[in-house]
Amino acid sequence: MDSLNTSTQTQLIYYWLDGYWITDPEEAELMDSINAFGSLHQVAELPLEADIDAEVRRLLS
């Protein structure tokens, strides 16, 4: 039985309430440790081809 490969490559985005985002988890932890943005980061899994700015705005709205 053949199955379709429907997996999409994704990336993790670390973002803050002010809209700033990065892709490095260690940097996200560092930014939180020094309270750089006044909030703790959130994590989103997005397709590689996603418009990250638009997706972060959507997540924050």
Backbone as numpy.savetxt, mean C-alpha at the origin, in Angstrom:
# Nx Ny Nz CAx CAy CAz Cx Cy Cz
-7.60 -32.26 -15.87 -8.44 -31.08 -15.87 -7.56 -29.84 -15.87
-7.75 -29.01 -16.86 -7.00 -27.76 -16.95 -7.68 -26.68 -16.13
-6.85 -25.82 -15.53 -7.42 -24.69 -14.79 -6.83 -23.41 -15.35
-7.61 -22.38 -15.28 -7.14 -21.08 -15.76 -6.26 -20.45 -14.69
-5.19 -19.84 -15.13 -4.33 -19.12 -14.21 -4.85 -17.69 -14.12
-5.59 -17.40 -13.06 -6.18 -16.08 -12.91 -5.44 -15.25 -11.87
-4.26 -15.70 -11.46 -3.53 -14.95 -10.45 -2.98 -13.66 -11.04
-3.06 -12.62 -10.27 -2.55 -11.31 -10.65 -1.39 -10.99 -9.74
-0.32 -10.49 -10.31 0.81 -10.09 -9.48 0.43 -8.83 -8.72
0.75 -8.84 -7.43 0.39 -7.72 -6.58 1.60 -7.17 -5.85
1.40 -6.03 -5.23 2.43 -5.40 -4.42 1.76 -4.86 -3.17
2.53 -4.79 -2.10 2.03 -4.22 -0.86 2.42 -2.75 -0.81
1.45 -1.92 -0.46 1.65 -0.49 -0.32 1.40 -0.13 1.14
2.27 0.67 1.69 2.15 1.14 3.07 1.79 2.62 2.98
0.65 3.01 3.55 0.20 4.38 3.39 -0.31 4.96 4.71
-0.33 6.28 4.77 -0.75 7.01 5.96 -1.96 7.86 5.65
-2.61 8.35 6.70 -3.85 9.12 6.55 -3.68 10.40 5.75
-2.46 10.91 5.65 -2.23 12.12 4.86 -2.03 11.83 3.38
-2.07 10.54 3.00 -1.94 10.17 1.59 -0.55 9.76 1.16
0.45 9.95 2.02 1.81 9.53 1.69 1.84 8.00 1.66
2.57 7.43 0.70 2.68 5.97 0.61 4.09 5.58 0.17
4.47 4.36 0.54 5.76 3.78 0.14 5.57 2.28 -0.06
6.59 1.62 -0.58 6.52 0.18 -0.80 7.47 -0.61 0.10
8.25 0.06 0.91 9.26 -0.60 1.75 8.73 -0.78 3.17
8.52 -2.03 3.62 7.97 -2.25 4.96 8.88 -1.76 6.08
10.18 -1.87 5.90 11.10 -1.40 6.95 11.03 0.11 7.09
10.94 0.81 5.98 10.82 2.27 6.03 9.49 2.67 6.66
8.43 1.91 6.38 7.13 2.19 6.99 7.22 2.07 8.51
7.88 1.04 9.00 8.05 0.87 10.44 8.87 2.01 11.03
9.91 2.42 10.32 10.73 3.53 10.78 9.90 4.81 10.86
9.14 5.09 9.83 8.31 6.30 9.82 7.32 6.29 10.99
6.75 5.13 11.29 5.84 5.02 12.43 6.58 5.24 13.75
7.80 4.71 13.85 8.55 4.79 15.11 8.91 6.23 15.47
9.04 7.09 14.46 9.34 8.49 14.74 8.10 9.37 14.58
6.94 8.73 14.42 5.66 9.45 14.27 5.74 10.50 13.18
6.29 10.12 12.05 6.53 11.07 10.96 5.26 11.67 10.37
4.15 10.94 10.41 2.93 11.41 9.74 1.75 11.56 10.69
1.96 11.39 11.98 0.89 11.57 12.94 -0.13 10.45 12.98
0.13 9.38 12.26 -0.74 8.21 12.28 0.11 6.99 11.95
-0.40 5.82 12.29 0.28 4.58 11.92 -0.10 4.21 10.49
0.81 3.53 9.80 0.55 3.17 8.41 -0.52 2.08 8.31
-1.17 2.07 7.18 -2.11 1.03 6.78 -1.44 0.27 5.64
-1.94 -0.92 5.35 -1.36 -1.74 4.28 -2.45 -2.09 3.28
-2.12 -1.98 2.01 -3.03 -2.38 0.94 -2.27 -3.25 -0.05
-2.94 -4.26 -0.55 -2.38 -5.11 -1.60 -3.03 -4.71 -2.91
-2.20 -4.23 -3.84 -2.70 -3.71 -5.11 -2.04 -4.43 -6.28
-2.73 -4.50 -7.41 -2.09 -5.05 -8.61 -0.88 -4.20 -8.99
0.12 -4.83 -9.60 1.33 -4.11 -10.01 1.03 -2.93 -10.91
0.01 -3.06 -11.75 -0.29 -2.00 -12.72 -1.23 -0.93 -12.17
-1.59 -1.01 -10.89 -2.54 -0.06 -10.30 -1.96 1.34 -10.25
-2.85 2.31 -10.36 -2.50 3.72 -10.14 -2.51 3.91 -8.62
-1.34 3.87 -8.01 -1.24 3.85 -6.56 -1.81 5.12 -5.95
-1.51 6.27 -6.51 -2.05 7.52 -5.96 -3.57 7.48 -5.93
-4.18 7.05 -7.02 -5.64 7.00 -7.09 -6.20 5.97 -6.11
-5.55 4.83 -5.98 -6.03 3.80 -5.07 -5.91 4.25 -3.61
-4.83 4.93 -3.26 -4.68 5.42 -1.88 -5.74 6.47 -1.60
-6.01 7.37 -2.55 -7.08 8.36 -2.36 -8.41 7.67 -2.16
-8.68 6.61 -2.94 -9.94 5.86 -2.81 -10.02 5.20 -1.43
-8.94 4.60 -0.98 -8.94 3.95 0.33 -9.16 4.93 1.46
-8.68 6.14 1.30 -8.80 7.14 2.35 -10.15 7.88 2.34
-10.90 7.73 1.25 -12.19 8.45 1.17 -13.31 7.70 1.85
